[in-house]
Every structure is written in structure tokens, then in C-alpha cells.
Amino acid sequence: MTPSLSVQDGFQQTALVGDMAMVPWRTSATMSASAVSAQSATAPARGEGCSDLMWLEDLYAHVARGQGALATDLLASRLSELLSEGELDPIGSVLFTLDLSRVEPEQLLAAVWSLVDASAHLAGWRWFFEQVSRALDAYQDAPAWRTLLHEPQRPRLGQRMSSALGAALEAIVKPSPLTAAEQLLATAVTAPGEVDADGWVATLVADPSRLASIPVMDAAYDALDEALLAGHFRWCDEALAELTRRCESTQAWAELLVGVLTITATAAHRLKHRDALREKTRGILSHIAPTEVDATLRGL
């Protein structure tokens, strides 16, 4: 599938998206470092504010740990925050500083989608767009990635960038069918608090081999999101207690629990079992990634 729009036309014709379905997904894309090693000797001069870009190290760390959704949402939220404050120079610094060899297609597209409306006012935008385009060519499913690059879509209100990208990619590349457990988890998103929290967690973790899959993690995060928004704090707290009881010292559990802590951070004072879950997560991380514990749990 080859996009028919030029770069300029793609920006001018970006359409608003209504209620896009949150379709979970995972890509098997793999990129060689040499494909982006020329990020480039001819790059424009870097802008001011590079000293304020330490959060990019957190971004790279998420990618290195396989936490693609967290990395995508971190990048999108930071860029959106700068854009809302009219901070165009720092955005330019991000574009010139972002190491394309340390991120994945999701993060590249998140940057483009977050900034496309302001592209005409950003120094070095065309250079950045060309770098992203070249980088995407090195991945599997390159035509699909390029289509999304030229036809950026706006997440619906309150939707995470990672979910919006997943839904858009789903319309192009058919994923593996959801398991019965994943379908059950997905339906819980529409009625948070109306199912038994212990039973919900049991379903969530029933298949250890799927625990860190995007469908399972998105179902968990979206259900907790909706429950918190609806004020079902007791249900959420019971779910956190059950997760604390069941969790094991594996990479998959670590990824799931870090995401749960991220989703529930703003309601920490209403969730009495969250501290115990955080300490359990710290213990798991101490076993599997002892040098990254503090960086991973910072702010959580």
C-alpha cells in the first residue's frame, strides 16, 4: 500500500477522527541500527533547550525494556505539553536530538502525529520528516507504516496515543485473533466495576504466555482507566490487591505492573493497596533489572 499524498498534502488534509475503536496490537518490526546511523551529518543545527531533554533517556529506557506503549505515550504527552505552551524552540530541540536508532515505529509516528498541525511553524520539520520516512522503510510492514506517516489521525479525547496508533494500524494490518480470555477482558472495559475484581484479575493473568501482550495490557489499562473515571475506587483497589497477591518475578509481570502503577498514579491517595503493589513491583524489578529500578519507578 503506497500513500498517494505528498508530504505537504498529507499535512494539509489531516482529518479528525471520531470514536476510533481501541484495538490492541503488537508489531514484530525489527530495525537495524545501520539503517538510521546516518541520522545525519547534514542535520540542521540543534536548537536551544537540549539540557531540558533528559526525559528522552526515560523514553529510550522504556523502549529498551520492551515497554513500547509507555514510551509512545511519554513522547506524545511531552510534545503535546510543549505545543500547548507554545514552546516551539524546545520542540525543535527534540526533533534534532531524538535518536531514531533507539526508538521504534510507534514512537516515530507519535512524534509526527503529535506535531503535524504545527509543522509549518517548526524549525527543521521537513528534515525530521525525511529522517522518519527513511527509518520506517527499514522495518517490516514498511508500506503500512508509511501510510500512517502520510495520513496521521488524531486520537479521540482521552485516548492514549499508543491506542490510537494501534487502532489505525489494525485497519491496515490484520492481527492475530484475540483469545477468548482477551475478548472477555476487552468487554470488561465497557462495564468497569460491574464484574468481580478477583475474577477479572484471574482472567487477566490466566495465560502467563500472553501476560505481556498488547491485547492483555491494553485491556487491563483501559478497564482501570474507565473504572477510575467512573469512581469505582473500591473495585480498582481490590484489583490491585489481587494483582499484588498473584504477581511473580518475571519480565512480563514487571511490564504489566509498571503500566498499572502508571494508570493509577493520579488516584494513589484513594487506593490503599497501591503502595503494596508498588513495593512488590520494586522487588520484582530488583531481581530482573536491578540497575533500572529507580528510573522505572520514578514518579510512580
N, C-alpha and C positions, 0 to 999 in steps of 0.2 A: 504494500500500500504506500504510494508515494504522494505526499502533500502537493496540492496544486497551487497553494498560495505562496506568494513571495514573502520574505521576512516582513516587509513593510505592510503588505496587505494583511498578513496574519495578525499583526498588532492592531490594525485599524478595524478589523472585522471580528475581534474577540466578542463572543456572545455571552450573556449572562445565563447561568444555568439555574433552573428551578430546584425542585427537590430531587437531587440525584440519589439513587439507592446506594447505601453503603455496602458495596460488595467487597468482601475481603479477598486478598490475593497475595501471591508471592511470585517473584520472578527468579529465574535461575541464571540471570545475566551475570557474566564474568568478564572483567575488563583487564587487559594487560596494561601494566604501568607504562610501557613504552609507547602506548597509543596516545598518551597525554603528556609525555615527557617534554614535548615542545609546547608547553602552555604559554610561554613563548618568549623567545629572546626579543621579539619585537613588540611585546605588550606595552601599552601606554604606561606612563609614569604613575606610580601608586599615589592615591590621594592622601589627604590628611586623616588622622584618627586611627592609624594602624595599631596604636598602643591600646585601643579600646576593643580589640578583636580577640582577646584571649578566649572568649566563648567558642571560637572556632575549634580550639583544642578539645572542648567538650563534644562538639559536633563530630570531629574525627574519631574520638574515643567511642561514641555511640556506634558509628559505622564499623569500627574495628571489632566491637563486641557483638556485631550482628543485630543491633537494635536500630534497624533502618527506619522504622516508623517514628521513633523518638528523635532520631537525627533530622528527619524530614520536617517534623513539627517544630523542632527547635529553630531550624534555619528559617522556616516560613514566619514564625512568630517574631523573630528578631528583625527580619527585614520589614515586616508589616508595621512593627513598632516604630522603626526609624522613619518609614514612609509617612506614617500618621503624624509624626512630629516634624515633618518637613526637613529631615536631616539627610540631604542628598549627597553631601560630601562623604559622610561615613559609609553610605551605601556604595558609593564608588570604590571606597577602600575595600569593602567586602568583595566586590566583583573582581578587583585586581589581585586580591590576596587569597581567595578561595583556591585551595589545592585540588584540582579536578582529579588527580590520581588517588586521592584519599576519600572520595565520595562516590556515590552510586547514582544511577539514572534518576531515582526518586528525588534525590537532593538537588540535582541539576535542574530538573523540571520545577521543583518547588521554588527555586530562585527565580526562574523565568516567569512562572505563573504569579508569584507574589508582586513582581515589579513591572509587569508588562504594561499596565496602564500609565506608568510614569516613565516609560522607556525613552521618550523623546527628551526628557529633562536630565537623563543620567549620563555623566561622562563615561565614555568607554563602553557604552551598552552594545554597540554593534560588534566591537571586538569580543566582548564576553559572549554574545550570542553565537558568534562563529566558533569560539572555543568549545562551547557546549555542543553545538551541532557536530563538530568533529569527534568529540568524545563519545557521543551517543552512537556514532557509526561503528564503534569498536565493540558494541555489545550485541548479544543475542537479541533477536526481535527488534533490530535496529529500525525497520520501517515503522513499527508501532510507536517506538519512542519518538521518532521524527514527526510522526503525525501529531502526537501530543505536544511536541515542541512548537509546531506551527499553528496548532488550534487549541491554545490554552483555554481552560474553563475555570470559572470562578467557583470555589466551594460555596455551598449554601451556608446560611447564617449558622454559626456554631459548629460547623463541621470541620474536623481536623483536615489539614492538607493531605496527610497520608491517606485518609479515607477517600478524599476527593480524587486523588491520583489513582487509587485502586479502582474506584468506580469507573473512571474514564478508561483505564487500561482494560478493564473487564469487557467493555463494549467492543474492543478490538481483538483481544486475545482471549479465547475461551479457556478458563482454568479447569483444574480437576474438580469433579463434582464434590460438594460438601458431604461429609459423613453424616449419618443420622444424628449423631451427638452434636455436631456443629450446627445442623439445622435447628435442633431443639434450643441450643444456646442462642441462636440468632432470633428466634421467636420471643425469647425472654426479654429482648431489648424493647419490644413494644409494650410490655406489661411489667415493668420493674416493681418489685415489692409484692407482687401477687403470686409469686412462687416461693416455695420453701428455700431459704438461703442455703441450708446444708445440702439439700438435694441439688440445688443449682451448682454448687461447688463440686459435688461428687460427679456430676455430668461433665463439668468443665475439665476435670483432671482425670477422667476415666481412661483416656488413652495417652499414656506418657509419651508415645512417639509423635503425637500431634500437639503436645502441650505448647510448644513454642511456634506453632504455625500461625500465620497471619489470620486465618479464619477464627481460630480459638482465641487469640489475643484480642482481636477486634471485637468479638462477641463479648468477651469479659469487660473490656474497657467501655464499650458502648452501653452495656447494661448498667454498669456502675455509674456512668455519666448520667443516664436517664433517671436512675434511682435517686441520685443526689439532687438533681434538678427538681424532682417531684417531692423532695423532702422525706424520702424513705431512709432516714439515717439509721434506724434500728436494723433494717434489713441489710444495709451495707455493712454495719458493724458486725452483724452475725456472719456475713460472708467473709470478712477479714479474719474473724476468729477461726473460722473453719479452714481458711487458707493457711493460717499460722499452724494449725494442728496437723495439716496434711503435707505441708511442703517438705521437699527433700533437697539435699545438697547437689543439685545438678545445674548445668548451664541453662537448660530450658526453664527450670523453676526460677532461676535468678532473673531471666529476662521478663517472665510474666510478673513477678513480684515488683520489680522496679517500675514496670508500667502501671501496676495497681497503685503503688505509692504516689506516682506522678498524678494519676487521675484524682486521687483522694486528698491531695495536699491541701487544697483550699478549704476542706471541711475537716481538717485534722482535729480541731477542738470539739467536734461533735461525734468523733469516733474513738471510743475508749480503748478499743483493741488494736488501733493502728500502730501505737508505739511498740507493742509486742511484735507485730508483723515486721516493722522496720528493723528491730533488733534481730529477728530471725533472718531477715534478708541480709543484714550485715554479716551474720555468722556464715551464711552460705557463700557470700562473696569473698569472705576471708579464706575460704577453702579453695575456691576456683580461680579467683583473681585478686590475691592479697594486696597487690600494689595499686589497685584501682578502686578500692572500697570507698575512700573519702570522696574521690572525684565523682563516683557514680551516685552516691547518696547526698551530694551537696544540694542543699535547698529542699530536700525531701524529708 
